[in-house]
Amino acid sequence: MTTLISTDSKTAREPYQNSPRVEKDAEGVWHIRGYTESKDLLKQDLLQDGFGAENIFKSNLEPVLYQYGEPHRKQRSAIAKYFSPTTVSQKHWPMMERAADEILADLIQAKQYNLKTLTTRLAAVVTAAVVGLNPTKSMIRRIDAMLHSPPAPSTNPILRFFAEITGYSGQFQFWFFDVRPAINERKRNPQDDVVSYMLSKGKSGLDILVECIVYGAAGMATTQEFICTVLMHAMDNPKVREALTSEDIDVRYEALHEILRLEPVIGKIKRKVINEPVSVTSGGETHNIPVDAKIEFHVYDVNADAQSTGANPEQNCPHRELDKGTYRSLIGFGSGPHRCAGEHLAIAETDIFIRKLLSLKGLHVKHQPEIKYNQTVEGYEIDNYIIGID
C-alpha cells in the first residue's frame, strides 16, 4: 500500500514528488510533471507506449488507441459521433438512466452490495451498448478477467508461457462467446455502433476483436473505479455531496472533473517519440527529445501543478477557478490527439449513477474499501466497498 498524498485524497498512490517539471533519467526516459509541458508534448504525434503496445505493434493490428498521425486522426474523426456530447445526451442518456435504475433496484432489494460489482456492471452495459456487444453477466466476467490477468513475466520463460496461454484463452472466449455473435448479428442487422462501423469499413474479425478489447478495457477499467472514488468523496464531504446532487448539471460536472483531477485512475501516460524529434520549453529552457526516446507523464504530479490549478492543488475544491484553456480535470482524460474519446460518456454515466445512488434513503457505508495498486494502469483499484440501504 502506497502513501496517501493528502487528507482530501481517498486513493492509495505515490506521494507527489516535487521533482523537476521536465527531466531525463539515467536510462534516457523523459519524465514530465508540469501541466503546460504535458499539454504541449501531448499535442505532438507521439506513439502510444504502455498498455501492451509492443505486442500490438508486433501483430500489425491498428486499434485506434495505438494509431498515430493521419490514420489516427481519420479514425478518431470517424468514431467521434459515437461519443460526442450530443450523442451522449440524445441517445445514450436514456439507456444509462435505465441501466442505473435496474442496477440500483438490485441494491434496494438486496439491502447491501459491493459497489465495485454494481459499477462494473454499469460500465459493461454502457460500453457494450456503444460498441455493439450483448452485456451478459458472462461477458462482464470475461472482460473483467482479461483486465485483471497479470502481466507476463519478462525473465522466466516458463512463467511467461503460462501467462500468455492464460491471456490467449480469455481472449478466445471473449471472441467466441461475445464478439463473433455480435459480428454475425450486425451483418444481418447493422446498428449505429462501433462493430457495425468497422464491418462497413471491411475490417476483419481479428481487427474487431482487438478494438472490442481496447474499448472494453477503456470503458470498464477506468469508469468503474472512478464511480467508486466519487462516492467515497461524496460520503465523506458534505460540500462535495451537495455539488454532486445539485439541480445544475454544470455544478455537478465541475465536481466530477475536480475529483478526477485529484484522483486520476490512470497514474501514468506513456509515449514514444517517432519519426522526428520533439521539443518542450519549461522555465525558459528548451529540452530537445530525440527519436525513439520514451516519455512518461506523471499524471498525479501534473494534476497537482499549482501553476495551473491555483492554490491548494491537493485539496478537493468542487468549484476551482482555472485559467481559460485549462481542462477541469487537467490530464485526467489525457490530452492531445489521444485524449480519451469516451470522456463525455464516462462523466454522464457517473453523474447519472451517483445522483440516483445518493438519492436513496438510508444509504450508508458498511465496509470501507480496499484500495490496491493496479500495475496495468499504474493507478488505483478499489474493491470490497460495501454499501447498504436501511
N, C-alpha and C positions, 0 to 999 in steps of 0.2 A: 504494500500500500504506500503510495507516494504522499507527499505533504500537501495539505490544504494551503492554498495561497492566500486566502483571506476569509474573514468571517462571512462575507457575502457569497463566497463560492461554496457550492454543495458537492462538487465532484472531486475525486482524488486525481492529482496530477503533479507534474513537476512544478516547483515554485518558479516564479519569474526570475530570469537570470541576471537582469541588469547588465547584460553583456553589450558589446558594440552593436550598433544598428545593422552594420554590414561587416562581415569578417570572413576570412578564408582559413580553414583549419589545416593541419599538417598533411592531410590526405588530399587537399585540393578541393574539398567541398565548401561551397559558399553558404553562409548562414545569414538569413535576413530576419531582422526583428523590428524594423520600422515600418509603419503603415504606408507612408508615401513611397518609400523604396519598394515595398511589396507591390503596390498598385502599378508603379512604373514598369517593373520587371514582368509582372503577370500579363501586361498588355502585349508582350512580345510573343512570337511564335515559338514557344518552348515545347519540348517533348515531354509528355507525361512520364513520370517516374514513380516507382512505388506501385502498390496495389497489383502486383504480379505483372508489371509492364513488360519485363523481359520475356516471359512466356508468351504473352500476346504478340509481341513483335516477331518472335521466332516462328509463330504459327501463320504469319502473313494475313491474319484477320485484322479487320479495321473497325471495331466498335467505336462509337462516337467519342467515348471518354478518352481514347488513346490516339485519336487522329490529331493532326495539326495542320496549320497552313490553310490553303484554299479548299482542300477536300473537307476539312473540319468545318470551315465557315459555311459551306454549302449544305452539309448535313445538319448542322445546328439550325440553319435558317429553315430547312425543310420540316424539322420536327418541332420548331418553336411553337407552332399553333396548338400542339397538344398540351402545352404547359403555360400558355400566356395568361395574364390576369383575366382577360375577357373569357377565355375558355374555362378557366377555373371557376369564375363566378357564375357563368351561364350554364355550363354543362356539368362540371364535376361537383359543384356545391350541393345540389340536391342529393347526389349519390353519397357524398360524405356525411350529410345530415342523417340519412337513413342508416348508414353503416354505424355511425356513432350511437344512434338510438338503439339499434339491435344489440350492440355490444354492451351498452350500459344497462339494458334490460336484464342481461345475464348477471351483471353485477348486483342489481337490485334483488334479483331472485336468490342468488347465492349468498348475499349479505357480505361477503368478503372475497377478494381476489388478489392475485399477484398482478400489479399494474402492468408489469412487463408482458404478461400474457395478453392483456387487453390491447396494449399499444402495438404489439407485434401483429395481432390480428387486424387491427385497423390499418396499419401501414401496408400489410399484404393486400387487403381488399382494395385499397385506393390505388396502389401501384398496379395490381393486376388489371383493374378497370382501364387504366390509361394505356397499359402495354397491350392488353388483349388476351389475358390469361384467365383461367377459371380459379378463383381463390378458395379452393377447398382446404379443409384442415390438413390434409396430407401434403398439399403443395406448400402450405405455410411451414410445416415441419421440414420439408426437403430444402427450402431456401434457407431456413434458419440453420440447418445442419451444415450447409455449404459455407455459410457466413462464419461459423464457429469451428470449421475444420482447421487444425493447427498448421502453420506454415511448414513446408517440407524442410527437414534439416539439411544444411548445405554440406556438412562434413561427413556424416555417416551414410554410406551408400545404401545399406540395408534399411535403415530407418527412413531414408528418403524414398526408397522404392515403395514401402508400405504406405507412407503418407500420400504419395502420388496415386497409388492404386485406390486408396480410400476416397481421394478427391475425385478421381475419374468416375468411380462408382456413383457418387452423389450427383455428378453432372449427367451421367447416363440416365439415372432415374428421373431427374428433372426433365430431360429431353423426352423420354418415353411416355411418362405419365402426364406431363403438363404442356410442354412446348409443341410436340408433334400433334397432339389433338387440337391445340389452338390453331396451328397452321392449317390443318385439314378443314377445320370449321371456317376459318377466314377465307380459304379458297372457295368454299361454297357460298359463303355469306360475308363479304367484306364489310368491315366496320370502320369507324373513324378512330383508329388506334394505331399503335406503333407496328404491330405484327402485320396488319393489313397494308400499311405504308411500305414496309420492307418487301412484302410479296409483290407489290405493284412495281417495285424497282428491280425485280428479278433476283433478289438476294437468296442465297442458299439456306438450307435448313441449319447448317452449322453457323452461318452468319447470324441468323435469327436467334439461335440458342445462346450464343455469346452475348448478344445485345440484351436478351432477356435476363441473363445472369447479372450483367452490369446494372441494368435498371432495377432488378430485384435487390441487389446489394445496396445501391444508392437510395432506393426508396424505402427500404426496410431498416437497414442497419443504422441509419442516421436519425430518421424521424422517430422511430420507436424509443430511442434513447432520449431524444430532445423532449418529447412529451413528458416522460418521467421526470426529467430535470425541471421542467416548467412547473409541474405540480409541487415538487419539493419547495421551490421558491414561493409559490402561492400559499402553501400551508404554513410556511414559516414567517411570512412578511405580509401583514395586512394591507400595506400600501400597494404591494405587487398584486395581491388578490383583488383589490379594488380596481386596479387598472385592467386586469385580465377579464373582469366581469362588467366592464363599462359598456354602456349602450353605444359608445362612439368607437367604431372599428379602428380609426386611426390611433386612438389611445391604446387599444388592445395590441395592435400591431407594433407600436413603439415598444411596449413592454416585452413582447415576444422577441423582437430583434435585440433588445438590450440583454435579455437572458442568453441569447445565442452568442452575443459578443463576449459575455462573461464566461459562458460555458460552451465553447465550440466543441462539437462532437468529434471532429477530426483535428488532431493535435498538430499535424504537420502536413504541408503541401509540398510535394517533391516534383522537381522539374529537371530537365537536362537540356543544355544548350546544343542546338543543332544548326548546321548549315553555315552560320556566321556568328561572330562574337556579339555579345550584348554588353551594354554599359549601364551603370546606375550611379547617380550622384547622391551623396549623403554628407551632410555637414560641410559642404563646399568642396568635397573631394570626390573625384570621379573614379569609379572602380570598373576596370575592364575585365569581363568574364569570358574566357576563351571557349571555343567549340569543344564539345564533349564534357565540359565541366558540369558537375551536379550542383543543384541549388536546393536548399531546404528552407522553407518559410515556416518559422516557428509561430504558429497561429496564436497560442496563448500570449506570447510576448507582443506580437503585432497588435492584437486586440486590446492590449493594455498600454498602448503607446500614448502617453499623456499629451504629446504634441498634437494628437488627433482627437483624443477622447475628451480632453479637458481635465478638470480636477477630479481626483479620487477615481482613477480608472479601475480600481479593483472592487469598487462598490456597485451595487445594483441600483441604478437610478432610472426608473421607468421613463421619465421624460428628460433625457440627456440632451443638452444643447450641443449640436455638432456643426462644424463648418459646412458650407454648401459644397456638395460633391463628395462628402464623406458618407459611405454606406453606414446605415444604423448598426449593422452587425459587423462592421469593418470587413474582415475577410472570413467571417463565419461561413459564408457561402462561396468563398473563393473570390476571384476577380479576373477580369480579362476574358479572352475567348472561351476559357474553360469554366467560367463562373457557373455554378450549379443551375442546370436547366429547370429543375423542379422546385426552385425556391418558393415561388408563389403558391404552388400546390402544397408544399410542406407547411408553410405558415398558415394557410387557410385550414388545412387538416388539423393542425394543432389548436388553432383558435376555436374551431367548432367543438372538438372533443373536450378541451379544457373548460370552456364555458358551460357545456352541458354537465360535465363532471362536478364542477364547483357549485352548480345549482342544486345538486342532490342534498336533501336534508339529512343531517346526521353523518355527513362524510367525515371520516377520521382515519388516522394512520394507526394500523395495528402493529406493524413491524417496520422499523426504519430500514432503508435499502442497503444492500451490499454493493459497494462501488469498486469495480475492478478496472484493471488496465487492459485495453484491447490492442494487441500487437498489430492487427491489420490496419487500423486507422490511427494508431499511436495516440489514442484518446481514451475516454472513459466508457465503461459499460455498466449498466445498472440492472440489478436483479433483486428478487425477494423483497420487493417494496409492496407490502401487503396493506391494502386499503379496505376499509369497511364502511357499511351503511347501517345506521341504527334503525 
